[in-house]
Amino acid sequence: MTVSLNEAAAWQQRLAALAAGSAGNDGAHDANHLERVWRNAQKLLTSYPQADTLVVMAACYLHDLVNLPKNHPERDQASRRSAKLARHQLAWIGFPPEKLDAVAHAIEAHSFSAAIAAETIEAKIVQDADRLDALGPIGLARLFYVSGSLGRSLAHPLDPLAHGRELDDKAYALDHVAVKLARLPAMMQTEAGAALGRERLAPLLAFCDLFAAEWSGSSDR
């Protein structure tokens, strides 16, 4: 479902302002992340014109209103809390009330840790758009940013690609590529998201090989 360019622009400004009011100091989940997720969603929307653009936009901007650290014991509740807060704030600024349930569901279902099934095309697009930001060069930068904030080492000192050990991304940042990121394309909810996910995963895997070669001293570079 499309909205006019003027209407979309007006709502985008209001939604960005709402998100800014709850922004913290997490560089991996900042205003730039929200803008990238919305850009990803716009790419996906071209393949799914039946989706409600305004619902997707609102969920993209407000999905991290409550952003708990990765190691927080209630991390799996963050998306539910974000959805509840978004519903309240959207109602306060006059967002169409008939769309609030759809926005709340899309926010709840975006989270990997919450494990809530995405039941609408809007929720599927938002989930894919958010996960796409975990892939590609920016996704790689976000990975090391978060891992550093949690005190994790760059990689295992002797076996960075885990050829002879169990993967442990709670100890080694590089392990997170295999533990989670490499799985994301196959977990995408839309065909368009899966295709973009495969594109963005390829350079991450290439980086891992280059990193391991330098890490072990076998690189000629």
Rosetta silent file (secondary structure, phi, psi, omega in degrees, C-alpha in Angstrom):
SEQUENCE: MTVSLNEAAAWQQRLAALAAGSAGNDGAHDANHLERVWRNAQKLLTSYPQADTLVVMAACYLHDLVNLPKNHPERDQASRRSAKLARHQLAWIGFPPEKLDAVAHAIEAHSFSAAIAAETIEAKIVQDADRLDALGPIGLARLFYVSGSLGRSLAHPLDPLAHGRELDDKAYALDHVAVKLARLPAMMQTEAGAALGRERLAPLLAFCDLFAAEWSGSSDR
SCORE:     score description
SCORE:     0.000 S_00000001
   1 L     0.000  121.301 -175.962    0.000    0.000    0.000 S_00000001
   2 L   -91.332  157.046  171.230    1.629    3.229   -1.116 S_00000001
   3 L  -124.102  158.967 -179.607    1.467    6.677    0.444 S_00000001
   4 L   -65.570  157.356 -179.792    2.105    9.974   -1.295 S_00000001
   5 H   -60.858  -41.153  179.956    5.656   11.327   -1.336 S_00000001
   6 H   -65.414  -42.338  179.230    4.624   14.319    0.760 S_00000001
   7 H   -64.778  -43.964  179.962    2.841   12.132    3.311 S_00000001
   8 H   -62.172  -43.600 -179.187    5.770    9.722    3.509 S_00000001
   9 H   -63.930  -40.195 -179.970    8.271   12.562    3.973 S_00000001
  10 H   -64.918  -44.788 -179.956    6.173   14.139    6.718 S_00000001
  11 H   -69.006  -35.653  179.653    5.841   10.883    8.631 S_00000001
  12 H   -60.437  -42.863  178.624    9.512   10.047    8.156 S_00000001
  13 H   -63.298  -41.773 -177.906   10.529   13.270    9.903 S_00000001
  14 H   -69.603  -39.432  179.914    8.135   12.654   12.780 S_00000001
  15 H   -68.828  -40.379  177.560    9.197    9.037   13.200 S_00000001
  16 H   -63.007  -37.608  178.362   12.894    9.936   13.117 S_00000001
  17 H   -66.399  -40.342  176.302   12.239   12.550   15.795 S_00000001
  18 H   -60.428  -46.238 -179.174   10.482    9.980   17.985 S_00000001
  19 H   -62.839  -40.189 -179.084   13.392    7.575   17.610 S_00000001
  20 H   -62.302  -30.134 -179.641   15.912   10.307   18.417 S_00000001
  21 H   -67.742  -19.446  179.855   14.135   10.934   21.700 S_00000001
  22 L  -112.007    9.719 -175.538   15.012    7.416   22.867 S_00000001
  23 L   -67.808  140.435  174.464   18.507    7.219   21.358 S_00000001
  24 L  -107.545 -151.318 -178.691   21.327    5.962   23.544 S_00000001
  25 L  -112.885   24.323  179.210   25.070    5.791   22.923 S_00000001
  26 L   -86.825  107.902 -177.186   25.170    2.412   21.149 S_00000001
  27 L   -67.540  -14.396  178.015   26.929    3.074   17.856 S_00000001
  28 L   -89.147  -12.274 -179.115   25.620   -0.175   16.373 S_00000001
  29 L  -134.372   48.037 -176.556   21.988    0.799   16.998 S_00000001
  30 L   -98.976 -169.222 -179.236   22.025    4.538   16.424 S_00000001
  31 H   -61.283  -34.295  178.379   20.096    6.850   14.100 S_00000001
  32 H   -64.544  -37.087  176.191   22.259    5.772   11.166 S_00000001
  33 H   -60.889  -44.733 -179.506   21.239    2.157   11.783 S_00000001
  34 H   -62.010  -41.880  178.477   17.574    3.137   11.660 S_00000001
  35 H   -63.845  -40.433  179.286   18.074    4.999    8.389 S_00000001
  36 H   -66.228  -40.494  178.806   19.882    2.008    6.870 S_00000001
  37 H   -62.327  -41.841  178.064   17.134   -0.378    7.966 S_00000001
  38 H   -64.579  -40.298  176.981   14.549    1.887    6.338 S_00000001
  39 H   -62.960  -42.218  176.365   16.628    2.026    3.128 S_00000001
  40 H   -59.487  -44.053 -179.046   16.839   -1.767    3.143 S_00000001
  41 H   -63.096  -38.564  178.671   13.096   -1.973    3.646 S_00000001
  42 H   -61.347  -38.493  176.505   12.479    0.384    0.722 S_00000001
  43 H   -62.307  -41.796 -179.164   14.448   -1.957   -1.515 S_00000001
  44 H   -70.219  -35.786 -178.858   12.314   -4.883   -0.351 S_00000001
  45 H   -60.845  -28.429  179.090    9.068   -2.953   -0.715 S_00000001
  46 L   -63.023  -25.219  178.711    9.623   -2.682   -4.469 S_00000001
  47 L   -91.337  -10.706 -176.258    9.114   -6.457   -4.625 S_00000001
  48 L  -134.864   69.762 -176.481    6.065   -6.448   -2.327 S_00000001
  49 L   -63.752  -15.819  179.257    3.770   -3.569   -3.362 S_00000001
  50 L   -75.563  -13.164 -178.565    0.915   -5.058   -1.328 S_00000001
  51 L   -73.375  151.070  179.348    2.751   -4.183    1.909 S_00000001
  52 L   -83.422  108.060 -175.687    1.724   -1.113    3.895 S_00000001
  53 H   -59.545  -39.808 -176.836    4.603    1.341    3.461 S_00000001
  54 H   -68.198  -38.206  176.427    3.659    3.452    6.470 S_00000001
  55 H   -62.733  -45.791 -179.682    3.559    0.427    8.782 S_00000001
  56 H   -62.838  -45.885 -179.425    6.985   -0.680    7.553 S_00000001
  57 H   -59.091  -48.134 -178.349    8.437    2.817    7.908 S_00000001
  58 H   -60.803  -43.330 -179.028    7.159    3.224   11.462 S_00000001
  59 H   -67.700  -36.046  178.486    8.492   -0.172   12.536 S_00000001
  60 H   -62.886  -44.263 -177.081   11.884    0.498   10.950 S_00000001
  61 H   -76.288  -26.748 -172.521   12.347    3.752   12.832 S_00000001
  62 H  -110.690    7.185 -173.552   10.938    2.583   16.162 S_00000001
  63 L   -69.802  -19.435  179.977   12.107   -1.036   16.404 S_00000001
  64 L  -113.805   29.745  178.365   14.955   -0.163   18.807 S_00000001
  65 L   -56.317  -37.210  172.999   13.143    2.271   21.106 S_00000001
  66 L  -113.256  108.224 -175.442   14.180   -0.051   23.946 S_00000001
  67 L  -117.651  101.492  179.902   17.695   -1.280   23.179 S_00000001
  68 L   -93.285  145.580  179.136   19.168   -3.597   25.792 S_00000001
  69 L   -56.247  154.160 -177.636   22.823   -4.762   25.573 S_00000001
  70 L   -57.849  -30.168 -177.796   23.471   -8.123   23.914 S_00000001
  71 L   -99.050   12.927  178.626   24.453   -9.634   27.250 S_00000001
  72 L   -73.124  137.875 -177.349   21.503   -8.206   29.211 S_00000001
  73 L   -63.195  -20.391  179.714   19.465  -10.949   30.930 S_00000001
  74 L  -110.738   25.801 -179.342   16.226   -9.521   29.518 S_00000001
  75 H   -54.775  -36.462 -177.022   17.531   -8.936   25.992 S_00000001
  76 H   -71.689   -5.609  177.622   14.775  -11.161   24.554 S_00000001
  77 H   -98.492   -6.246 -172.523   12.165   -8.742   25.945 S_00000001
  78 H   -60.752  -42.989 -176.728   13.540   -5.625   24.230 S_00000001
  79 H   -69.387  -33.743  176.313   11.404   -5.859   21.100 S_00000001
  80 H   -65.588  -41.372  178.433    8.217   -6.375   23.107 S_00000001
  81 H   -67.047  -38.745  177.317    9.028   -3.311   25.197 S_00000001
  82 H   -62.041  -42.254 -179.470    9.839   -1.345   22.049 S_00000001
  83 H   -63.198  -42.580  179.910    6.495   -2.338   20.536 S_00000001
  84 H   -63.999  -44.317 -179.753    4.591   -1.251   23.649 S_00000001
  85 H   -67.634  -39.865  179.269    6.388    2.096   23.775 S_00000001
  86 H   -62.458  -42.892  179.490    5.966    2.640   20.028 S_00000001
  87 H   -57.924  -44.154 -179.399    2.230    2.003   20.251 S_00000001
  88 H   -65.429  -47.668 -176.007    1.938    4.640   22.993 S_00000001
  89 H   -69.012  -38.106  178.583    4.085    7.236   21.241 S_00000001
  90 H   -65.613  -40.832  177.342    2.455    6.733   17.837 S_00000001
  91 H   -61.421  -36.452 -178.059   -1.005    7.149   19.332 S_00000001
  92 H   -66.299  -33.041 -178.036    0.178   10.364   20.975 S_00000001
  93 L   -97.066    9.245  174.144    1.259   11.905   17.630 S_00000001
  94 L    83.059   25.750  175.558   -1.910   10.855   15.784 S_00000001
  95 L   -63.620  145.274 -178.682   -0.650    7.869   13.823 S_00000001
  96 L   -52.406  117.468 -173.763   -3.525    6.002   12.117 S_00000001
  97 H   -62.375  -28.946 -179.251   -4.969    3.844   14.934 S_00000001
  98 H   -70.305  -10.091 -179.356   -5.946    1.013   12.590 S_00000001
  99 H  -102.394   -5.180 -173.974   -2.238    0.501   11.814 S_00000001
 100 H   -64.037  -42.031  179.842   -0.944    0.323   15.398 S_00000001
 101 H   -61.310  -41.267 -178.308   -1.353   -3.445   15.783 S_00000001
 102 H   -66.691  -40.240  177.709    0.557   -4.066   12.552 S_00000001
 103 H   -64.996  -45.654 -178.917    3.401   -1.775   13.585 S_00000001
 104 H   -60.085  -42.760  179.814    3.618   -3.362   17.042 S_00000001
 105 H   -64.834  -41.911 -179.632    3.761   -6.860   15.571 S_00000001
 106 H   -63.070  -37.034  177.615    6.471   -5.888   13.094 S_00000001
 107 H   -68.743  -46.460  179.963    8.557   -4.430   15.917 S_00000001
 108 H   -58.869  -41.488 -172.382    8.071   -7.450   18.180 S_00000001
 109 H   -82.995   -7.587 -176.449    8.953   -9.907   15.415 S_00000001
 110 L   -71.182  -25.718 -169.057   12.085   -8.158   14.160 S_00000001
 111 L   -76.574  133.249  175.582   14.252   -9.433   17.011 S_00000001
 112 L   -66.479  -45.122 -174.656   16.439  -12.506   16.587 S_00000001
 113 L   -73.339  -26.076 -179.230   16.510  -13.192   20.327 S_00000001
 114 L   -72.235  -27.826  177.704   12.756  -12.756   20.840 S_00000001
 115 L    55.802   44.202  176.255   12.009  -15.628   18.420 S_00000001
 116 L   -99.907  126.866 -177.066    8.551  -14.273   17.519 S_00000001
 117 L   -67.573  133.814  175.782    7.254  -15.493   14.151 S_00000001
 118 L   -80.369  116.711 -172.618    6.658  -12.755   11.582 S_00000001
 119 L  -103.879   -9.844 -179.435    3.061  -13.266   10.451 S_00000001
 120 L  -121.020  159.645  178.437    2.544  -10.323    8.092 S_00000001
 121 H   -63.996  -34.037  178.099    4.396   -9.185    4.996 S_00000001
 122 H   -64.198  -44.225  178.983    5.229   -5.934    6.809 S_00000001
 123 H   -64.626  -38.157  179.017    6.790   -7.816    9.726 S_00000001
 124 H   -65.347  -40.574  178.886    8.738  -10.018    7.324 S_00000001
 125 H   -65.561  -44.446 -179.448   10.113   -6.997    5.483 S_00000001
 126 H   -64.840  -42.749  178.609   11.150   -5.240    8.699 S_00000001
 127 H   -61.033  -46.384  179.815   12.813   -8.370   10.059 S_00000001
 128 H   -64.166  -42.482 -177.860   14.747   -8.884    6.817 S_00000001
 129 H   -61.632  -40.398  178.841   15.682   -5.196    6.582 S_00000001
 130 H   -68.059  -41.605 -178.461   17.115   -5.216   10.102 S_00000001
 131 H   -70.924  -28.850  176.250   19.064   -8.428    9.530 S_00000001
 132 H   -62.925  -28.987  179.340   20.495   -7.123    6.270 S_00000001
 133 L   -73.887   -8.559  174.875   22.233   -4.416    8.279 S_00000001
 134 L   -89.126   -2.133 -178.733   24.145   -7.175   10.074 S_00000001
 135 L  -114.782  170.301 -179.264   25.723   -8.216    6.765 S_00000001
 136 H    76.448 -176.420 -177.166   28.137   -6.520    4.385 S_00000001
 137 H   -59.065  -40.424  179.721   30.943   -4.122    5.391 S_00000001
 138 H   -68.745  -39.136  175.978   28.776   -2.155    7.817 S_00000001
 139 H   -59.658  -38.924  178.115   27.543   -5.355    9.410 S_00000001
 140 H   -64.797  -42.950  177.718   31.156   -6.400    9.898 S_00000001
 141 H   -62.441  -40.974  179.096   31.991   -3.073   11.530 S_00000001
 142 H   -63.998  -38.748  179.237   28.974   -3.414   13.810 S_00000001
 143 H   -57.316  -50.089 -177.291   30.061   -6.934   14.771 S_00000001
 144 H   -72.069  -30.962  175.671   33.468   -5.766   15.990 S_00000001
 145 H   -61.403  -50.956 -178.381   31.993   -2.682   17.644 S_00000001
 146 H   -65.432  -44.201 -179.331   29.584   -4.785   19.706 S_00000001
 147 H   -61.437  -40.031  177.897   32.165   -7.476   20.446 S_00000001
 148 H   -64.048  -39.744  179.967   34.634   -4.852   21.641 S_00000001
 149 H   -66.098  -23.557  179.899   32.049   -3.290   23.918 S_00000001
 150 L   -96.286    2.622  176.195   31.488   -6.717   25.458 S_00000001
 151 L    76.822   24.735 -178.907   35.210   -7.347   25.962 S_00000001
 152 L   -88.212  148.970  177.751   35.523  -10.181   23.459 S_00000001
 153 E   -72.938  157.761  178.274   38.786  -11.048   21.709 S_00000001
 154 L   -61.152  -48.731 -175.858   39.132  -10.539   17.963 S_00000001
 155 L  -161.628  164.231  175.531   39.716  -14.222   17.238 S_00000001
 156 L   -62.140  136.237 -173.580   41.054  -17.458   18.671 S_00000001
 157 L   -63.034  -30.470 -174.993   44.850  -17.151   18.874 S_00000001
 158 L  -114.415  -23.445 -174.552   45.621  -20.411   17.054 S_00000001
 159 L  -137.328   71.254 -172.508   42.476  -21.436   15.160 S_00000001
 160 L   -62.731  -28.498 -179.007   40.602  -18.293   14.027 S_00000001
 161 L   -98.700    8.256  174.980   38.222  -20.148   11.685 S_00000001
 162 L    58.269   46.246  176.541   37.475  -22.946   14.173 S_00000001
 163 L   -72.514  -28.253 -176.170   38.699  -25.792   11.991 S_00000001
 164 L  -130.522   27.047 -179.586   39.517  -27.893   15.038 S_00000001
 165 L  -150.741  170.592  175.399   37.454  -26.461   17.880 S_00000001
 166 L   -78.377  140.708  175.176   33.919  -25.480   18.829 S_00000001
 167 L   -65.645  142.487  179.528   32.747  -22.036   17.745 S_00000001
 168 L  -148.139   89.596 -177.354   32.395  -19.577   20.626 S_00000001
 169 L   -80.428   -2.393  172.538   31.225  -16.099   19.677 S_00000001
 170 L   -82.631  -13.746  177.027   30.963  -15.097   23.322 S_00000001
 171 L  -108.586  -35.128 -172.436   34.763  -15.268   23.453 S_00000001
 172 E  -128.238  123.189 -177.286   35.825  -14.462   19.881 S_00000001
 173 L   -58.603  -45.523 -175.654   34.315  -11.802   17.630 S_00000001
 174 L   -60.309  -30.086 -179.980   35.217  -13.535   14.361 S_00000001
 175 H   -61.289  -24.254 -176.762   33.296  -16.644   15.410 S_00000001
 176 H   -64.731  -25.704  177.286   30.061  -14.641   15.220 S_00000001
 177 H   -60.859  -49.001 -179.055   30.221  -14.715   11.433 S_00000001
 178 H   -75.791  -36.635 -177.240   29.832  -18.495   11.404 S_00000001
 179 H   -65.966  -41.988 -173.670   27.620  -18.721   14.493 S_00000001
 180 L  -128.219  -52.876 -169.179   24.997  -16.264   13.304 S_00000001
 181 H   -62.816  -38.920 -179.267   25.708  -14.047   10.309 S_00000001
 182 H   -66.549  -18.390 -179.844   26.349  -16.832    7.803 S_00000001
 183 H   -86.281  -17.100 -170.343   22.943  -18.279    8.693 S_00000001
 184 H   -62.700  -44.119 -178.752   20.986  -15.085    8.043 S_00000001
 185 H   -55.238  -40.564 -179.709   20.407  -15.328    4.255 S_00000001
 186 H   -72.338  -16.662 -179.343   18.687  -18.703    4.652 S_00000001
 187 H   -96.108   -2.482 -179.055   16.571  -17.302    7.487 S_00000001
 188 L   -62.385  147.431 -176.066   15.247  -14.322    5.537 S_00000001
 189 L   -85.855  -19.673 -177.949   11.479  -14.128    5.323 S_00000001
 190 L  -121.511  152.689  177.268   11.335  -12.795    1.756 S_00000001
 191 H   -64.174  -39.170  178.859   12.963  -13.947   -1.468 S_00000001
 192 H   -63.445  -39.849  177.961   14.228  -10.418   -2.090 S_00000001
 193 H   -65.928  -39.572  178.950   15.772  -10.338    1.384 S_00000001
 194 H   -64.093  -40.728  179.855   17.440  -13.698    0.865 S_00000001
 195 H   -64.527  -45.630  177.493   18.980  -12.554   -2.420 S_00000001
 196 H   -64.907  -36.392  179.119   20.357   -9.365   -0.851 S_00000001
 197 H   -62.642  -42.339  178.636   21.549  -11.368    2.139 S_00000001
 198 H   -64.127  -39.632  177.341   23.578  -13.714   -0.053 S_00000001
 199 H   -59.720  -43.929 -174.732   25.145  -10.719   -1.809 S_00000001
 200 H   -80.331  -22.066  178.424   26.171   -9.140    1.459 S_00000001
 201 H   -73.624  -35.320 -174.791   27.402  -12.351    3.064 S_00000001
 202 H   -52.545  -49.452  179.858   29.965  -13.062    0.334 S_00000001
 203 H   -67.074  -26.259  175.977   32.379  -10.243    1.296 S_00000001
 204 H   -66.331  -43.069  179.346   32.129  -11.223    4.976 S_00000001
 205 H   -66.490  -38.572  177.149   33.245  -14.758    4.196 S_00000001
 206 H   -63.959  -40.962  177.635   36.058  -13.437    2.002 S_00000001
 207 H   -59.842  -42.535 -179.246   37.131  -11.139    4.843 S_00000001
 208 H   -58.924  -41.831  179.005   37.266  -14.084    7.254 S_00000001
 209 H   -64.896  -45.023  178.617   39.663  -15.934    4.961 S_00000001
 210 H   -63.509  -42.943  178.901   41.899  -12.866    4.565 S_00000001
 211 H   -59.446  -47.932 -177.775   41.780  -12.186    8.295 S_00000001
 212 H   -62.307  -38.517  179.798   42.744  -15.772    9.129 S_00000001
 213 H   -64.359  -43.728  177.979   45.636  -15.708    6.679 S_00000001
 214 H   -69.333  -39.652 -178.517   47.063  -12.530    8.219 S_00000001
 215 H   -59.266  -40.200 -177.675   46.293  -13.704   11.745 S_00000001
 216 H   -89.233   -6.791  179.011   48.301  -16.885   11.232 S_00000001
 217 L    83.812   13.571 -177.460   51.092  -15.170    9.311 S_00000001
 218 L   -97.083   -0.365 -178.157   50.456  -17.092    6.084 S_00000001
 219 L   -78.913  142.531  176.186   49.342  -14.068    4.034 S_00000001
 220 L   -88.156   -4.921 -174.491   51.592  -12.752    1.303 S_00000001
 221 L   -75.600    0.000    0.000   50.031   -9.319    1.557 S_00000001
